[in-house]
Amino acid sequence: MPAPLDFEKAIAELEGKIAGLRHEGSGGGLAVAEEMNGLQDRLDRLLRQTYAKLTPWQKLQVARHPERPRAGDFVHALIDEFVPMAGDRAAAEDPAIVGGIGRFRGRGCAVIGQQRGAGSEAGAAAYRKAARLMRLADRFGLTVLTFVDVAGADTGEDAPRDDPTAAIAEVMAAAFALRVPIIATVIGEGAGTGAVALSCADQILILEHAVYAAVAPEAAAQALWEDAEESRAAAEALKITAEDLATQGIADVIVSEPVGGAQRDPAAAIAAAAEAIDTALVGLVSLDGGKLRVRRRERFLALGSGDSL
């Protein structure tokens, strides 16, 4: 049972009752079984009702849930014959971005994922590694899959040891130069320029309760109102939800999550993402490399203009 979020009090109470009855085992007889079934039905309804009307701030909490599947989980479940690659060939290895080559449903691919919780925010070496993998994919004709999940820039203890700005720009340049398909999947919180760089893709998929913005709500609140307590208002204003992003033409596909969020059934969430990625690739793998580059550039130039592709 995932740790409850602050808006899940009633849900947690029902789950606690069900767990208590389950602990009693079969010795409770038919009456206990019927009570458990009734409570489970109530729980299922409450989860559906609650998650159908989440506010942007609540969506952000779900996206940040510590038990939500991370990039490494997607790589492990979806990529066959995965060979991890380390280092940026310039300075160091940064585990905040995982990457390597393998096969996704028989197709050769390069995989790049922001591994949230790897110890610190990604530094320059992590993004140089990502750019290196993109160039390698282009050289060998490999599809590029990215998994986006990172908080916005942090100036606290978890801040990167070196300024990644130039390396992030290098990732963007590499992505727009690719002559192979690139699919980005936002799996949790995509915030900041690092998330944007790994979303310079032919299609952007986003999990139902994931969020995406160029800046985290807390940072936006501090910049606009000099008050981090305004983060809820900033989350509303930034239009960070999957529905908002699809309406704006930023996200191409919303990937449904299990009722109650991906943290309640990571395997089902990963399986749904796999189907969406496979479907997205069908329309891209046959396109000429030059055409892919042109479409990708035009797609991003159109964002915010009302003419998103």
C-alpha positions in Angstrom: 0.0 0.0 0.0 1.6 3.3 -1.1 2.2 6.0 1.5 -0.9 8.2 1.5 -0.8 11.8 0.1 -2.4 14.6 2.1 -5.6 14.5 0.1 -5.9 10.7 0.5 -7.0 10.6 4.2 -10.3 8.9 3.6 -8.7 6.5 1.1 -6.0 5.6 3.7 -8.7 4.9 6.3 -10.5 2.5 4.0 -7.2 0.8 3.0 -6.4 0.4 6.7 -9.7 -1.3 7.5 -9.3 -3.7 4.5 -5.7 -4.5 5.6 -7.0 -5.2 9.2 -9.7 -7.6 7.9 -7.2 -9.3 5.6 -4.9 -9.8 8.6 -7.7 -11.8 10.3 -7.5 -14.3 7.5 -10.1 -16.8 6.5 -11.0 -17.5 10.1 -13.5 -14.7 10.0 -15.8 -16.6 7.8 -18.3 -15.4 5.2 -19.3 -12.2 7.1 -15.7 -10.9 7.1 -15.3 -11.7 3.4 -18.5 -9.8 2.5 -17.4 -6.9 4.6 -14.0 -6.8 2.8 -15.8 -6.9 -0.6 -18.0 -4.1 0.4 -15.1 -2.0 1.6 -13.1 -2.7 -1.5 -16.0 -1.5 -3.7 -16.2 1.7 -1.6 -12.4 2.1 -2.0 -12.5 1.6 -5.7 -15.3 4.2 -6.1 -13.5 6.7 -3.8 -10.2 6.3 -5.7 -12.0 6.9 -9.1 -13.9 9.9 -7.7 -10.8 11.5 -6.0 -8.4 11.0 -9.0 -11.0 12.2 -11.5 -10.9 15.7 -10.0 -7.3 16.3 -8.8 -6.1 19.9 -8.8 -2.8 20.8 -10.4 -1.1 20.9 -7.0 -2.5 17.5 -6.1 -1.3 16.2 -9.5 2.2 17.5 -8.6 2.1 15.5 -5.4 1.2 12.4 -7.3 4.0 13.0 -9.8 6.4 13.3 -6.9 5.2 10.2 -5.0 8.3 8.3 -3.9 6.8 4.9 -4.9 6.0 6.0 -8.4 8.0 4.0 -11.1 11.2 5.8 -12.1 13.2 5.8 -15.3 15.3 2.8 -14.3 12.0 0.8 -13.8 10.9 1.6 -17.3 14.3 0.7 -18.8 14.4 -2.6 -16.8 10.8 -3.6 -17.9 10.8 -2.4 -21.5 14.3 -2.7 -22.9 15.7 -6.0 -23.9 19.5 -6.7 -24.2 20.1 -3.4 -22.4 23.7 -2.3 -22.3 24.2 0.6 -19.9 26.7 3.3 -20.9 28.5 5.5 -18.4 30.5 8.7 -18.7 30.4 11.7 -20.9 33.9 11.1 -22.4 34.9 14.4 -21.1 35.0 14.5 -17.3 32.9 12.1 -15.3 29.9 9.8 -14.9 26.7 11.2 -13.4 24.1 8.6 -12.4 21.3 11.2 -12.3 20.8 10.3 -16.0 20.8 6.6 -16.9 21.4 5.6 -20.5 22.4 2.9 -22.8 21.4 0.9 -25.9 19.1 -2.1 -26.3 16.0 -3.2 -28.0 12.4 -2.1 -27.6 10.0 -4.7 -29.0 12.7 -5.8 -31.5 13.8 -2.3 -32.6 17.3 -1.1 -31.8 17.2 1.9 -29.5 19.1 4.3 -27.3 17.5 5.0 -24.0 18.0 8.1 -21.8 16.2 8.6 -18.5 16.4 11.2 -15.7 16.8 9.0 -12.7 15.1 11.0 -9.9 16.5 10.2 -6.5 19.9 9.3 -7.8 21.5 11.5 -5.1 21.5 15.0 -6.7 20.1 16.9 -9.6 21.8 16.1 -12.9 25.0 18.0 -13.5 26.8 18.9 -16.8 28.3 15.4 -17.1 24.8 13.8 -17.0 23.6 15.9 -19.9 26.8 15.5 -21.9 26.3 11.8 -21.6 22.7 12.2 -22.9 24.0 14.2 -25.9 26.7 11.6 -26.5 24.0 8.8 -26.6 21.9 10.8 -29.0 24.8 11.2 -31.4 25.6 7.5 -31.1 22.0 6.7 -31.9 22.1 8.9 -35.0 25.3 7.3 -36.2 23.9 3.7 -36.0 20.2 4.4 -36.9 18.8 3.7 -33.4 15.4 5.1 -32.2 15.9 7.4 -29.2 13.6 6.9 -26.2 13.7 9.4 -23.3 12.0 9.2 -19.9 11.5 12.6 -18.3 11.3 12.8 -14.5 13.2 15.6 -12.8 12.5 18.6 -10.5 13.4 22.1 -11.5 16.7 23.7 -10.8 17.7 23.4 -7.1 20.1 25.7 -5.3 20.0 23.7 -2.0 22.0 20.6 -0.9 20.7 18.6 -3.9 21.9 21.2 -6.5 24.3 19.9 -9.2 27.9 20.4 -8.5 28.5 22.1 -11.8 26.4 24.3 -14.0 24.6 22.2 -16.6 23.3 25.0 -18.7 25.8 24.6 -21.6 25.4 20.8 -21.5 21.6 21.1 -21.6 21.9 23.3 -24.7 24.2 20.6 -26.2 21.4 18.0 -25.7 18.9 20.3 -27.4 21.2 20.8 -30.4 21.8 17.0 -30.6 18.1 16.3 -30.4 17.2 18.7 -33.2 19.9 17.3 -35.4 18.8 13.6 -35.1 17.8 11.8 -38.3 16.1 9.0 -36.3 12.8 9.1 -34.4 12.8 10.3 -30.8 10.0 9.7 -28.4 9.9 11.5 -25.0 7.7 10.1 -22.2 7.1 12.3 -19.1 6.7 9.7 -16.3 6.6 11.9 -13.2 7.6 15.6 -12.7 9.2 17.2 -15.7 10.4 20.6 -14.6 13.2 22.9 -15.7 15.3 23.2 -18.8 16.7 19.7 -18.4 13.2 18.3 -18.8 12.6 20.5 -21.8 15.9 19.3 -23.5 15.0 15.7 -23.2 11.5 16.5 -24.6 12.8 17.9 -27.9 11.1 14.9 -29.6 8.9 13.9 -32.5 6.2 13.0 -30.0 5.8 13.8 -26.3 3.8 11.2 -24.3 2.8 12.0 -20.7 1.4 9.8 -18.0 -2.0 10.8 -16.8 -0.9 12.2 -13.5 2.5 13.4 -14.5 3.3 17.1 -14.8 5.5 19.2 -17.1 6.7 22.8 -17.1 9.8 24.9 -17.8 10.0 25.7 -14.1 8.8 24.1 -10.9 5.8 25.8 -9.2 7.9 26.6 -6.1 10.5 28.4 -8.1 7.8 30.3 -10.1 6.1 31.4 -6.9 9.4 32.6 -5.5 10.2 34.5 -8.7 6.8 36.1 -9.2 5.6 36.8 -5.6 8.8 36.2 -3.6 6.8 33.8 -1.6 7.0 30.0 -1.9 3.7 29.7 -0.2 2.1 30.8 -3.5 3.2 27.5 -5.1 -0.4 26.2 -5.4 -1.4 29.3 -7.3 1.7 29.0 -9.5 0.8 25.3 -10.3 -2.6 26.5 -11.5 -1.1 29.3 -13.6 1.6 27.2 -15.2 -0.9 24.8 -16.7 1.2 21.8 -15.8 -1.2 18.9 -16.0 -1.4 16.4 -18.8 -4.8 17.7 -19.9 -3.5 21.3 -20.0 -0.5 20.2 -22.1 -2.6 18.2 -24.5 -4.9 21.2 -25.0 -1.9 23.4 -25.7 -0.5 20.9 -28.3 2.6 20.3 -26.2 1.8 16.7 -25.3 0.7 14.4 -28.1 -0.7 11.5 -26.1 -1.9 11.1 -22.5 -1.1 7.6 -21.2 -3.8 6.3 -18.8 -2.6 5.3 -15.3 -4.1 2.7 -13.0 -6.9 4.1 -10.8 -5.1 5.9 -7.9 -1.9 6.6 -9.8 1.1 4.7 -11.2 2.4 4.2 -7.6 -0.5 1.7 -7.0 0.4 -0.5 -9.9 3.7 0.3 -11.5 3.7 -2.7 -13.8 0.4 -1.7 -15.3 1.5 1.9 -15.8 4.7 0.8 -17.5 2.8 -1.6 -19.8 0.4 1.3 -20.8 3.4 3.5 -21.6 5.0 0.7 -23.7 1.8 0.5 -25.8 1.8 4.2 -26.3 5.4 4.3 -27.3 5.0 1.5 -29.8 2.0 3.2 -31.4 3.9 6.5 -31.7 6.8 4.8 -33.4 4.7 3.1 -36.0 4.1 6.5 -37.7 7.7 7.6 -37.4 10.1 4.8 -38.3 9.3 4.9 -42.0 9.9 8.6 -42.4 13.1 9.9 -44.1 15.6 11.3 -41.6 15.7 14.8 -43.2 11.9 15.0 -43.0 12.0 14.0 -39.4 14.4 16.8 -38.6 12.2 19.4 -40.4 9.0 18.2 -38.7 10.6 18.2 -35.3 11.9 21.8 -35.7 8.6 23.0 -37.1 6.7 21.3 -34.3 8.6 23.2 -31.6 8.5 26.5 -33.5 4.7 26.2 -33.6 4.4 25.7 -29.8 2.6 28.6 -28.2 1.6 30.1 -31.5 -1.8 28.4 -31.7 -0.6 26.4 -34.6 0.9 23.5 -32.7 1.3 20.4 -34.9 
